[in-house]
Amino acid sequence: MDRKATTTGLDALTFRAGEHSDLAEIGRIHKLAYSREHFTSLLPLKVLVGYYGFFCDGGTQILLAERRGAIVGFAVYGEQIPQKIAQFERKWRRALIASALSNPLIALQKILIRAFRRSAVKTARTVPDFLLLSIAVIEKGAGIGTQLLDRMIADARQARQCEVGLYVNADNTHAINTYFSNGFKIISINSGQYTMVYDINLPSCNRR
């Protein structure tokens, strides 16, 4: 995506690619957007800065939505997402363990969800290489998340991707409904998480 800012007259939002200098504000928005039931919202800001630092370049990007120069939301997407998460977990292992010990019930829930993934309902489709990792906004119901989603899909199409994949917790009904209304489909289900895919209709893509 072009790093120049683009605007929309609908609600005076500006969109640009996030940079390393934005990471502290991105971490702050993460804490505001995610509930305390989400393990990552309990991580120290320093750890979140380290986490999002992996996604500023190298096949992934953080797309920022701004209003009057203030960041009001962001989306993280691209290729190599699982590999970058694994790198983060290795580098920040001690900090993650410390947070888990401070919040044992939430940490246990996260461990159980990971275990359930191994028994997920399988389909003939594989998860795409191009993934949407997260969308976080601080103004619920303002349409910011939908606009970020639309721009992410446009970036994937421009990059000649055939599909976009994502994972979403089964109890996050608002996000699931948003993804459904924007053309995503569920391809696998387990006790804690859905895997969803958006098909990009490019002539070069094989039809399933």
C-alpha positions in Angstrom: 0.0 0.0 0.0 1.2 3.5 -0.8 2.5 5.1 2.4 0.9 8.5 1.5 -2.3 9.2 3.5 -5.6 8.9 1.8 -8.9 10.4 3.0 -12.6 9.8 2.9 -15.2 12.6 3.1 -17.7 10.3 4.9 -16.3 11.0 8.4 -13.0 12.8 7.8 -10.9 9.7 8.4 -7.3 9.5 7.2 -5.6 6.2 6.5 -1.8 5.5 6.4 0.7 2.8 7.0 1.9 2.6 10.6 5.5 3.1 11.5 7.7 2.2 14.5 7.2 5.7 15.9 3.4 4.8 16.2 3.9 1.7 18.2 3.3 3.1 21.7 -0.1 4.6 20.6 -1.0 1.4 18.8 -0.4 -0.5 22.1 -2.5 2.0 24.0 -5.4 1.6 21.6 -5.0 -2.2 21.8 -5.6 -2.0 25.6 -8.6 0.2 25.1 -10.2 -1.9 22.4 -9.7 -5.3 23.9 -11.6 -6.5 27.0 -9.8 -7.8 30.0 -10.9 -11.3 29.1 -8.5 -11.1 26.2 -5.0 -12.1 27.5 -3.1 -9.6 25.3 -4.9 -6.6 26.9 -3.2 -7.5 30.2 0.3 -7.3 28.7 2.5 -4.3 29.7 2.7 -1.6 27.1 6.3 -2.3 26.5 5.5 -5.9 25.5 2.7 -4.7 23.1 5.1 -2.3 21.5 7.5 -5.2 20.9 4.6 -7.3 19.6 3.4 -4.8 17.0 6.9 -4.0 16.0 7.1 -7.3 14.2 4.3 -6.3 11.9 5.5 -2.9 10.6 7.4 -4.3 7.6 8.6 -7.5 6.0 5.4 -8.7 4.3 3.0 -7.4 6.9 1.7 -3.9 7.7 -0.3 -2.0 10.3 -2.9 0.3 8.6 -3.8 3.2 10.8 -7.1 5.1 10.8 -6.8 8.7 12.0 -9.2 11.6 12.8 -7.7 15.0 13.1 -4.2 13.5 13.5 -5.2 11.1 16.3 -5.1 7.4 15.7 -8.6 5.9 16.3 -8.1 2.4 15.0 -5.8 0.0 13.1 -5.7 -3.2 11.2 -2.8 -5.7 11.0 -2.5 -8.0 8.0 -0.2 -9.6 5.4 1.9 -12.7 4.9 4.2 -14.4 7.4 1.8 -13.7 10.4 2.2 -17.0 12.2 6.0 -16.9 11.8 6.1 -13.4 13.3 3.9 -14.3 16.2 6.3 -17.3 16.9 9.3 -14.9 16.8 7.5 -12.6 19.2 6.7 -15.4 21.6 10.3 -16.6 21.6 11.7 -13.1 22.2 9.3 -12.1 24.9 8.8 -15.5 26.5 9.7 -14.3 30.0 7.3 -11.4 29.9 4.5 -13.6 28.6 5.1 -16.1 31.4 5.1 -13.3 34.0 1.8 -12.0 32.7 0.3 -15.5 32.7 1.3 -16.1 36.3 -0.3 -12.7 37.2 -3.5 -13.7 35.5 -3.8 -17.5 35.8 -7.5 -17.9 34.9 -7.3 -16.0 31.6 -4.0 -17.7 30.8 -5.6 -21.1 31.3 -8.4 -20.2 29.0 -5.9 -19.3 26.3 -4.1 -22.6 26.7 -7.4 -24.5 26.5 -8.4 -22.7 23.3 -5.1 -23.6 21.8 -5.6 -27.2 22.7 -9.1 -27.2 21.1 -7.6 -26.0 17.8 -6.0 -29.4 17.4 -9.5 -30.9 17.1 -10.9 -28.4 14.7 -13.4 -29.4 12.1 -11.3 -29.9 8.9 -12.2 -28.8 5.4 -10.7 -29.3 2.0 -9.6 -25.7 2.1 -6.3 -24.6 3.6 -5.8 -21.3 5.5 -4.5 -18.6 3.1 -1.0 -17.2 3.5 -2.4 -13.7 3.6 -4.1 -13.2 7.0 -5.9 -10.5 8.9 -4.5 -10.6 12.4 -6.6 -8.0 14.1 -8.8 -4.9 13.8 -8.9 -2.6 16.8 -10.9 0.7 17.1 -11.7 3.0 20.0 -15.0 4.3 18.6 -17.4 1.4 18.5 -20.2 1.7 15.9 -18.6 4.5 13.9 -17.8 2.3 10.9 -14.1 2.6 11.3 -13.5 -1.2 11.5 -15.5 -1.7 8.3 -13.5 0.9 6.4 -10.2 -0.7 7.7 -11.5 -4.1 6.5 -12.4 -2.7 3.1 -9.0 -1.2 2.6 -7.3 -4.4 3.8 -9.2 -6.4 1.1 -8.3 -3.7 -1.5 -4.6 -4.1 -0.6 -4.9 -7.9 -0.8 -6.5 -7.6 -4.3 -3.8 -5.2 -5.4 -1.1 -7.7 -4.2 -2.8 -10.3 -6.4 -3.9 -12.5 -3.4 -6.6 -15.0 -4.0 -7.9 -15.2 -0.5 -7.7 -13.5 2.9 -8.0 -15.6 6.1 -8.6 -14.7 9.7 -9.3 -16.3 13.1 -12.0 -15.1 15.4 -13.2 -16.2 18.8 -16.6 -17.9 18.7 -18.1 -15.6 21.3 -17.2 -12.4 19.4 -20.5 -12.2 17.7 -20.1 -8.6 16.6 -16.9 -9.3 14.7 -18.3 -12.5 13.2 -21.4 -10.7 11.9 -19.2 -7.9 10.5 -17.1 -10.4 8.6 -20.1 -12.3 7.4 -21.7 -9.1 6.1 -18.4 -8.3 4.3 -18.2 -11.6 2.4 -16.2 -13.9 4.7 -17.1 -17.5 5.1 -16.4 -20.0 7.9 -14.1 -22.9 6.7 -13.4 -24.6 10.1 -14.9 -24.5 13.6 -13.7 -25.6 17.0 -14.8 -25.0 20.6 -13.2 -21.6 20.9 -12.5 -20.2 17.4 -13.7 -19.9 13.9 -11.5 -19.8 10.8 -12.9 -17.5 8.1 -11.9 -16.8 4.5 -12.7 -14.1 2.0 -12.5 -15.1 -1.7 -11.0 -12.4 -4.0 -12.4 -12.8 -7.4 -9.3 -12.5 -9.6 -9.1 -14.1 -13.1 -5.8 -15.7 -12.1 -7.2 -17.5 -9.1 -8.4 -21.1 -9.3 -12.1 -21.4 -8.5 -12.9 -23.9 -5.7 
